[in-house]
Amino acid sequence: MSLTDTAIIGAGPYGFSLSAHLRAASVPHQILGQPMDAWINYMPPGMLLRSEAFASNLHAPQRGFTLEDYYREKGMRYQPMGMELPLETFVDYALWFQSKLVGDIQAVDVAKVRYIGGHFQLALSDGRSLNARKVVIALGLKDFAQTPAVLQGLPERYASHSALYGDLAWARGKDIVIVGGGQSALGLAALLHEQGSSVHLIMREADVIWHPRPQTSRGILSRLARPDAGLGRGWRSVLLSDYPQLFHMLDHRRRKQIMEKSFGASGAWWLRDRVVGKVKISFETEVCSAAVENDRVVLRVIREGRESSVAADHVIAATGFTTDIRQHKFLSKEILDTISADGGLPELTSNFETKVRGLYVIGPASAHSFGPVMRFVYGARHAAPCVARHIAGSLQAGATADAWSSAEGRILERTSDSSIL
Ligand SMILES: Cc1cc2nc3c(=O)[nH]c(=O)nc-3n(C[C@H](O)[C@H](O)[C@H](O)COP(=O)(O)OP(=O)(O)OC[C@H]3O[C@@H](n4cnc5c(N)ncnc54)[C@H](O)[C@@H]3O)c2cc1C
C-alpha cells in the first residue's frame, strides 16, 4: 500500500495554505478533494465576498502570493478595504495560488479513514487507498449545514439549505421563501430577486444589522481607537482575529459565550441597496410548521402571537451551520468516539491536534477552540503555519521517520484491498 507522511483532506483555502507550508518545510504530503469545490459548486455565481480584500488571502510561507499580488499580476486595481470582491475572482486567485504553491492534488473524496497500528488508512471514492502518518481535516462548513426541525421532513424539491447553491437558474420566475436574517439569506435574496424570482425573507430578528461601508481614509486617532482587523473594526476584533491562541487558553464556558455573542446575523454594506425595498421581509417571524399542498410549500408562521400562512414554490433555509464532527461520516466510529466530545466538537490542542495523535482539524470545525476567525479564510494565516510547524517538527523527531519520509506521497493505483472500508 502507498504511503505519505501527511494526508490533507480538503482542497479549499485551508488545505491549500497548509500544503504551501508543508511543501516549504519539505514534508511529503498528499492533498485530497475537489479543488475549491465549496466555492465553485456551492456558492451562487455573482456572489461577492463578505470579507474585505485584505482579509481574503490564502497564506503562504513566502511573499508574493496575496490577493493583492494576484491583482497586480493580472493588472487589476486593488483596494484592501471597501473593494467588491466577486466569488469568481476569489476562486481564480485561489487556483492561481494552488498552481504556484500547492503540491499534487488528487481530486477525489475520502470515503473512509481508520486508525490502525499507529497510522491512518484512507479509502478513496475511486477505489484507491493511501496510508498516512498524519491526517489533517480541512473540510469547511458544508457538512455542518443546519436546517430547522420544522423544515427537515420536506421533499428536496420544496426545501433546501443555502449551503447547496450553486447555480440559481432553477428558481427564475418562482416564488421563493428564504428563512434567515444573515449574510447568506440576504445575499441569496438579492441574487434571486435580480434574476427574476419573487422573494420573501422571513426572519426572527426585529431588523437587519447592516455593516457600514468601511471608511478607507481615517485619521490616526480614529484608527487607534478602533483599529481594522480581519474580522472587523475595534480592539475586540483585533484580539479575535489575530490572537486565536489566547482564545484557546480560555476555559470552555468563556469560549462558548464568546462564540455565541460574536458575529451574529448581519449583512454586508454592499447588499443593503439590493435588498431594502426590493424584497419582502417579515421581521420577528418564526416558522412553526411546513407542509406541501397543491404543489406548493405552505409555511405556518407566527408573528406577535398571531398565526398566518405563507405559500411558495420553494423554501430555502439560510439558517447557518453547527459544528458536529460526527457529520464527517467517513471517519471510523473508533476515531469519532475518541475525538468527539461535547456534542460533536473535537477537543483540540494548541497545535490543532485531536485526541487521536496525528489527527488534526483546521478551518471552521476548529472555531470552538480558536475562535470565530477560523470560520473565515483569514484564520488560515494562523492554522497553516502552526500545524505545518508541528508536523515538520514531529517528522524530524519521529523514530519512524525513515520509513515514512522516504515516501513520495504517491497513491497506489486501484487496489483490491477493501479491508479498510
Ligand atoms: C455562502 C458563503 C459565503 C462565505 N463567504 C466568505 C467570505 O466572504 N470570506 C471568508 O473568509 N469566508 C467566507 N465563508 C466561509 C468560508 O467558506 C470558509 O471559511 C472556508 O471555505 C473554509 O475553507 P476550508 O478550506 O476549510 O473549506 P472549503 O473551502 O469549504 O473546502 C472544503 C474542501 O473539502 C473537500 N471535501 C469535502 N468532502 C470531502 C471528502 N469526503 N474527501 C475529500 N475532500 C472533501 C471539498 O472538495 C473542498 O475542496 C463563506 C461561507 C459561505 C457558506
The ligand as an SDF file (V2000), in Angstrom:
LIG
                    3D

 53 58  0  0  0  0  0  0  0  0999 V2000
  -22.1830   31.4290    1.2680 C   0  0  0  0  0  0  0  0  0  0  0  0
  -20.8710   31.5630    1.9990 C   0  0  0  0  0  0  0  0  0  0  0  0
  -20.1030   32.7070    1.8460 C   0  0  0  0  0  0  0  0  0  0  0  0
  -18.8830   32.8300    2.5170 C   0  0  0  0  0  0  0  0  0  0  0  0
  -18.1620   33.9730    2.3540 N   0  0  0  0  0  0  0  0  0  0  0  0
  -16.9660   34.1010    2.9730 C   0  0  0  0  0  0  0  0  0  0  0  0
  -16.1690   35.2720    2.7970 C   0  0  0  0  0  0  0  0  0  0  0  0
  -16.5580   36.2220    2.1250 O   0  0  0  0  0  0  0  0  0  0  0  0
  -14.9590   35.3210    3.4190 N   0  0  0  0  0  0  0  0  0  0  0  0
  -14.4850   34.3120    4.1950 C   0  0  0  0  0  0  0  0  0  0  0  0
  -13.3800   34.4160    4.7210 O   0  0  0  0  0  0  0  0  0  0  0  0
  -15.2320   33.1890    4.3920 N   0  0  0  0  0  0  0  0  0  0  0  0
  -16.4460   33.0750    3.8030 C   0  0  0  0  0  0  0  0  0  0  0  0
  -17.2010   31.9410    4.0080 N   0  0  0  0  0  0  0  0  0  0  0  0
  -16.6610   30.9040    4.8780 C   0  0  0  0  0  0  0  0  0  0  0  0
  -15.7190   30.0510    4.0630 C   0  0  0  0  0  0  0  0  0  0  0  0
  -16.4510   29.2920    3.1590 O   0  0  0  0  0  0  0  0  0  0  0  0
  -14.9020   29.1320    4.9280 C   0  0  0  0  0  0  0  0  0  0  0  0
  -14.2580   29.8360    5.9190 O   0  0  0  0  0  0  0  0  0  0  0  0
  -13.8130   28.4680    4.0890 C   0  0  0  0  0  0  0  0  0  0  0  0
  -14.3340   27.9430    2.8970 O   0  0  0  0  0  0  0  0  0  0  0  0
  -13.1760   27.3850    4.8260 C   0  0  0  0  0  0  0  0  0  0  0  0
  -12.1860   26.8690    3.9810 O   0  0  0  0  0  0  0  0  0  0  0  0
  -11.7980   25.3610    4.0350 P   0  0  0  0  0  0  0  0  0  0  0  0
  -10.5480   25.2210    3.2550 O   0  0  0  0  0  0  0  0  0  0  0  0
  -11.8010   24.9090    5.4550 O   0  0  0  0  0  0  0  0  0  0  0  0
  -13.0020   24.5670    3.3440 O   0  0  0  0  0  0  0  0  0  0  0  0
  -13.7680   24.7100    1.9620 P   0  0  0  0  0  0  0  0  0  0  0  0
  -13.3660   25.8860    1.1840 O   0  0  0  0  0  0  0  0  0  0  0  0
  -15.2000   24.5680    2.2940 O   0  0  0  0  0  0  0  0  0  0  0  0
  -13.2650   23.4190    1.1890 O   0  0  0  0  0  0  0  0  0  0  0  0
  -13.6410   22.1190    1.5720 C   0  0  0  0  0  0  0  0  0  0  0  0
  -12.9220   21.1330    0.7020 C   0  0  0  0  0  0  0  0  0  0  0  0
  -13.1820   19.8220    1.1990 O   0  0  0  0  0  0  0  0  0  0  0  0
  -13.4030   18.9430    0.1050 C   0  0  0  0  0  0  0  0  0  0  0  0
  -14.1340   17.7770    0.5940 N   0  0  0  0  0  0  0  0  0  0  0  0
  -15.3740   17.7030    1.0940 C   0  0  0  0  0  0  0  0  0  0  0  0
  -15.6620   16.4260    1.4460 N   0  0  0  0  0  0  0  0  0  0  0  0
  -14.5460   15.6940    1.1670 C   0  0  0  0  0  0  0  0  0  0  0  0
  -14.1930   14.3270    1.3300 C   0  0  0  0  0  0  0  0  0  0  0  0
  -15.0250   13.4210    1.8540 N   0  0  0  0  0  0  0  0  0  0  0  0
  -12.9630   13.9290    0.9350 N   0  0  0  0  0  0  0  0  0  0  0  0
  -12.0880   14.8210    0.4220 C   0  0  0  0  0  0  0  0  0  0  0  0
  -12.3720   16.1260    0.2680 N   0  0  0  0  0  0  0  0  0  0  0  0
  -13.5840   16.5500    0.6340 C   0  0  0  0  0  0  0  0  0  0  0  0
  -14.1190   19.7860   -0.8970 C   0  0  0  0  0  0  0  0  0  0  0  0
  -13.9970   19.1990   -2.1750 O   0  0  0  0  0  0  0  0  0  0  0  0
  -13.3490   21.1000   -0.7650 C   0  0  0  0  0  0  0  0  0  0  0  0
  -12.2080   21.0380   -1.5620 O   0  0  0  0  0  0  0  0  0  0  0  0
  -18.4280   31.7930    3.3600 C   0  0  0  0  0  0  0  0  0  0  0  0
  -19.1880   30.6340    3.5050 C   0  0  0  0  0  0  0  0  0  0  0  0
  -20.4060   30.5190    2.8440 C   0  0  0  0  0  0  0  0  0  0  0  0
  -21.2120   29.2580    3.0350 C   0  0  0  0  0  0  0  0  0  0  0  0
  1  2  1  0
  2  3  1  0
  2 52  2  0
  3  4  2  0
  4  5  1  0
  4 50  1  0
  5  6  2  0
  6  7  1  0
  6 13  1  0
  7  8  2  0
  7  9  1  0
  9 10  1  0
 10 11  2  0
 10 12  1  0
 12 13  2  0
 13 14  1  0
 14 15  1  0
 14 50  1  0
 15 16  1  0
 16 17  1  0
 16 18  1  0
 18 19  1  0
 18 20  1  0
 20 21  1  0
 20 22  1  0
 22 23  1  0
 23 24  1  0
 24 25  2  0
 24 26  1  0
 24 27  1  0
 27 28  1  0
 28 29  2  0
 28 30  1  0
 28 31  1  0
 31 32  1  0
 32 33  1  0
 33 34  1  0
 33 48  1  0
 34 35  1  0
 35 36  1  0
 35 46  1  0
 36 37  1  0
 36 45  1  0
 37 38  2  0
 38 39  1  0
 39 40  1  0
 39 45  2  0
 40 41  1  0
 40 42  2  0
 42 43  1  0
 43 44  2  0
 44 45  1  0
 46 47  1  0
 46 48  1  0
 48 49  1  0
 50 51  2  0
 51 52  1  0
 52 53  1  0
M  END
$$$$
